Amino acid sequence: MKIITGMAVLALSAASALAVTSAPLIVTAEAPKSQPAPAVTEQDVIARVNNQPAEVTMWHPLRDDPAGLELWIMIDDGTDTSIGVQFNDIKAFIRQQPAGVKVAIGYLRNGSVLAVQKPTTDHESAVKAIRLPYGLPGISASPYIALADFLHKLPVTPVQPREIVLISSGVDPYYGPGPQNPYLQTAYNDAQKAGVLVYTIYYSGAGHAGHSYRQITWGQNDLSELSEETGGEFYWQGTANPVGLQPFFDDINRRFAAQYVMKVEMPNAHRGFERLHLHTEAQHVNLVSPSQVYVP
């Protein structure tokens, strides 16, 4: 019995020492003052996982990915209907996407995402699928529960790079205002597992939450955290609704042009989430990535 136990311990030790390759991750090269980022090569990237050196095993520009990008535009059905004045900007953003990008339209309602247009390269079909949100307070149940439900159904190993543009107040009627929202944490953990990057745009919700300073503030904090944890960006103009969305979409398009698909090989990795840190010695550029990598 002692021999078997010893062999089992050795086997476990050997297994824990095996290197594990991550699922594909999307990384953005970011230059100061919204300037175009210089090209970054695989040799320029230094990766650490759980504060241990990790090897970059794949690094290529997102625009060159043979699988193509799948871009979801999601609108919270509890958003104030005044967002209709911004539809021209949303439609222009869709039409600006390269022909190979698959665009999908979804609405957050009752704790799930209703896909009114599945991913398609027919961008005009995506444009036609956009409608006004219902504008009913709390109809999404929780934007983070809805997003997590969508993400949880995606394969852990993504078939193609996916990014989401989420338009919402960020207010969570299930959890309410306050720190450490468990539904938010589940949403960004599921995004990290699926390798999905999430951009968030603040637009006020219908009803009382749309003019409650406390709820607006926490909603914006939660949207910012969601984007920060997934490697995306949060867009807002104070506590008021933005005058136009086009400047936000212009920035997102710049980021698309400076994104890379990456895999890292992680020695001594353990099952679950590990902290990820990327650095580059290339001048005048930072690398923005998910805060964690998932080890299946």
N, C-alpha and C positions, 0 to 999 in steps of 0.2 A: 504493500500500500504506500509506503514512503517513497518508493521509486516512481510510482505512477504520479504521486503528488508533485514530486520534484520535476518530472517531465512536463507536467501541466504548467507549472510555474515558468519553466524555461520557454515553453511554447507561447505563453501569454507575453513574456518579456520580448520574445522575438517579434510577435505580432505588433506590439506597441511601438517597436522601433522601425516598422515599415513606413516608408514614405507614402503619402496619399496625395493624389492630384485633385485639386478643387474643380468644381463645375466652372464653366465660363463666367467671368465677371466683366462688367463694363466699367472702364476707368476713363476719366475725363482729364485731359491736360488743360490746365487753366493758366492763362497769362494775366498779368495785372492790367487793370483799367479797361477790361473788355477788349483787349487787343487780340489778334489772332495768335494762337499758341504755336510755337515752333514744333516741328516734327520730333517725336520721341521714339527712340529705338529700344529694342529689348535690352541691349547692353547698357542703356542709360538708367534702367529701373533697378532699384534695390528694394527687395521685399522682406518683411519680417512677419511671421505668424506666431502669436503668443510670445513675442519678444525673441523668437528664434529665427535664424536666417532661413529663408525659403527661396527655392529656385523658380524663376519665371520660365515656364515651359511653353507658353504660347503668348504671342503679342502681335496683333495685327490691327490695322485701322478698321473701325466698325464699318466704314463705307465699302470696304473690300470683303466683308464677310459673305461667303457664298450663300449662307442661309437667309441673308437679308434681315432688315429690322422690322419688328412688329410693334407698331405704335398705337397705344390705346389712349383715347381722350375720354375721360370720365367726368361726368357732371353730377353733383349731388342733387337729387330731386327735391331737396329741401331748400335749395338756393333761391334767393329772391328772383322773381321773374324779370326784374329790370335788367338781368344779364342779357336779355334779348338784344340790347343795343350793342353788345359786344360780338354778336354772331358773325358779322362781316370779318372781324379779325380772326376768329376761329376758323372760318371757312378759307380765308386767305392762307393761314398756316397749313392747313391740310393740302391745299393746292401747291404749296411751295415744296412739298416733299418729293424726293426723287421717285421715278416711276416704279422702282423695285420695292419701295417701302409699303408694307401692308398696314393700312389704317383701320382701326376699329373704333366704334362709338358705344359707350356704355353709360347707364344711369344708375346711381346708387339709390336703392329703394328696399325697405323692409329687410335690411341686413344682408343684401346680396347685390350683385351687379347684373342689371338687365342689359344684355347686348342687343341694341337695336340695329347694329351693323357689325357683323363678324369681320375679322381681318380680311381686307381686300386691297388689291392694287388699283381698283377702280375708284379713284379718289372722289369723283363726282357722286358716286353712290354714298360714300361716307358723308360728304357735304349735305346731301339730301336727307340723311338720317337724323340730322341735328334738329331738335325740337326744344321748345321752352320747357324748363323744369316745372313740376307740378306746383312748387312754391308752398308746400304744406310743411309747417314746422315739425321737425323730428321724423319725417317720412323715411329717411334713410335708416332709422333705428339708431345706428352709430356709423359714421363713415368708415371707422376703422374695423368694425365687425364686418361690414360689407366688403371692404377691400381684402381683409384676411380670408373671407370665404372664397373670393375670386382667386387669390394667390394660392390658397391651400390646395386647390384643385389642379394647379399646374404641376407638371412633372418636376421632380427635384433636379434632374439633368435637363436643362432647357434645350429644345430643338433649335431655337433661334433666339437671338438677342431680343429682349422685350423692354420697352420703356413705357411709362405711364405719365400722362399729364392729368392731374386731378384738380378739378375746380370745386371748391367747397369752402364753407366758413370754418371747418375744422371743429366746430362745436359738437361735443358728444353728449347727447341727452341721456344716454345710459349711465355714463360714468360721472358726468358733470365736470365743472372746472376743478383743476387741481393737478398736482404732480403725480408721476408714476401711474399713468393710465394703463391698465393691463391690456385693454383692447388695442391700444396704440402699439404697445410692445409686441403683441402677437402679430399685428399687421406688418411691422418692419422686420420681424424675425422671419415671417413667411416670405417677404420680398427678398431677404438675404439668401434664404434657402433656394429660391427660384432664380436668383441672379437678376432680379428686376430692379431697375432704377426708377425712382418716383420723383417727378417734379410736382410741386404743389403751388396752386394759385389761390390766394384768398379772395373770396367774394362773399358778401354777407348772406346770412340765412334769412328765411322769412320769419315773421313773428317777433316775439320779445328778444330772442337771442340775437337778432340782427342789429339791435341797438343797445345791448347790455355790455358795457365796457369790460366788465369782469369776464364774461363769457367770450367776448371777442378776443381779449388778450390771451386767454388760455387756448382758444381755438387756434390762434396764430402760433402760439408756442408749440402745440402738438403737430401742426402741419410742418413747422420748421424742423422739429425733431424727426419726423417721418422722412423728410428729404435728406437731412444730415446723415441719418443712419444708413440710407440706401445709396448714397453717392449722388443724389440729385440736388436740386436747388429750390428754395422757397421764394416766391414772388408776392409782394404786397406793397401798398402805398398807405402807410399809417393804418388807422382804424377805419378809413373810408374806402368805398369801392374804388378800384382803379379807374382812371379816366379812359384808358384804352389798354388792351391786352397785347397790342402789336409789339411794344418794346420787350415784353417778356418773351414772346415767341421769337423775336429776333435773337435774343440771347440763347434760347434753347437751340435754335438752328446753328448758332456759332459753336455751341457745345457738341452738337451732333458731328460737326466737321472735325472736332479735336478729340474724338473718343476712340478707345481701343478695346478690343476683346482680349482678355488675359486669362491664363490659367497659372496657378502656382503649385509646386510640389512641396508638400509640408512634411518634414521629418518629425517623428515622435508625436504625430497628431493624435488627438483623442476625439472620440465621437462627440458631436455637438458643435457649439460655436467657439471659434477662436478669434482673438483680436487680430486685425490686419492693419499693417502700417506700410505705406509705400513712400519711397523717397526717390528723387532723381537728382543727379548732379548736373543735368542740363540747366543752363542759365535762364532765369526769368520765367520759370514754369513750375507750377505745383501740380501734383497728381491727386485727384479727388476720386475716392473709391468708397465702397461700403465699409462701415466700421468693423464688420465681422465677416468671416468666411465660415461656411458650414461644412463640417466633415460628416458625411453620411455613414 
